[in-house]
């Protein structure tokens, strides 16, 4: 599966946690082990991203997964 391959690649590169915002695919990612998270608890580098600040609406689900 494409997501699993990308997760393995991220892990191999030393990434410890994946973060995503979605307005439509939350159930899909929850089924893959991603968990809902409080947007206010996002690390500063994530919270400062264009996705968080401008591109995704406040209603977008914020999900995380530890690798």
PAZANU-650712 format. One record per residue: y, z, x of N, C-alpha, C in turn. Coordinates in pm, whole numbers, plus 50000, padded with zeros to 5 digits. Each point is the difference from the previous one (the first is absolute). Example, Ala and Ser with C-alpha at 12.3 -4.5 7.8 and 13.67 -1.06 7.14 Angstrom:
2
494315078051319501195000049911501205000050090
501054992849965501195000650082501095007349923
This chain:
67
498825000050084501185000049916501255000050089
501004993249957501214998450080500685013450028
500125008549899500675012950020499255008350103
498685000449991499195007850095500194994850142
500064986950016500214994250133501365004050056
501014999849917501345003950045500075014950031
499305008149921499965014450028499315002650134
498914993050028499315001650129500914995950115
500704989049983500914995450105501105010350024
500575005449893501035010350014499445012250073
498805004249962499365011450065499804997350148
499514988150033499774996450140501294999850081
501124997749933501314999950067500625014050008
499295010049948500485013750008500795004849880
500054992149895500705004249878499175011149935
500645010949961499305011349940500095000449849
501044993949943500205000749855500694987249955
499524994449889500634988349940500825004249879
501114993449981500925002849889500234987149925
500075000849867500324988049924500765003649873
500774990249955500695000749871499494988549916
499765002549872499564989449911500465002749858
500344989449932500345001249858498854995549911
498984994050058498924994449918498585003250046
499805003550125498655000950054499525014150032
500655010249946499605013750031498535002749969
499474996049883498585002649973499074993650104
500324988150044499204993150102499965008350128
501165004650048500045007550124499425014049985
500165006349883499375013149978498484998750013
499454989149948498554997850010499554998250145
500924996650088499694998450143500315012650080
500325010949931500225012650069501435003850027
500954992249953501415003550015500345010649896
500885009150036500385010949911501494999449969
500345003749878501415000749961500705010550085
501224997250037500785009350081501425000649946
500675010950029501395001949959500904992050094
500804991249944500894991850083500925008650086
500375011649950500875008950076499355005850124
498674999350007499275005350115499674989350103
500464987849978499724989150095500665002850134
499344996650110500625001650131501334992450006
500925004850080501344994150003499994985150033
499134995750090499944985750034499564991649881
499115005449919499544992949880501105000349894
500585011749978501045001549899501234991550030
500234997050127501164992050039499734985049995
498774996149971499664985749999500704992849885
500154987050015500644991949894499205000749871
498685001250012499195001149879500385012449920
500185011250068500355012449932501455000149953
500894994250080501425001349970500564989049912
499364988349996500624988949926499024990849928
498884997150059499154989449946499105004349884
499465012150006499105004749894500755009649908
499764998849870500705008949907499515014450014
500815009249954499645014250005498745002849920
499674991349906498805001849918498724995850072
500104993950117498814995650074499185012150042
498694998849988499105010650045499985000050153
500045012050057499905001850145498625005850026
499204993050077498645004450030499805000650151
499135009050043499705001550142498495001250020
499574996650120498595001550036499915003650147
499315011050029499745003850138498874991350053
500144995650124498954991650059499105008150091
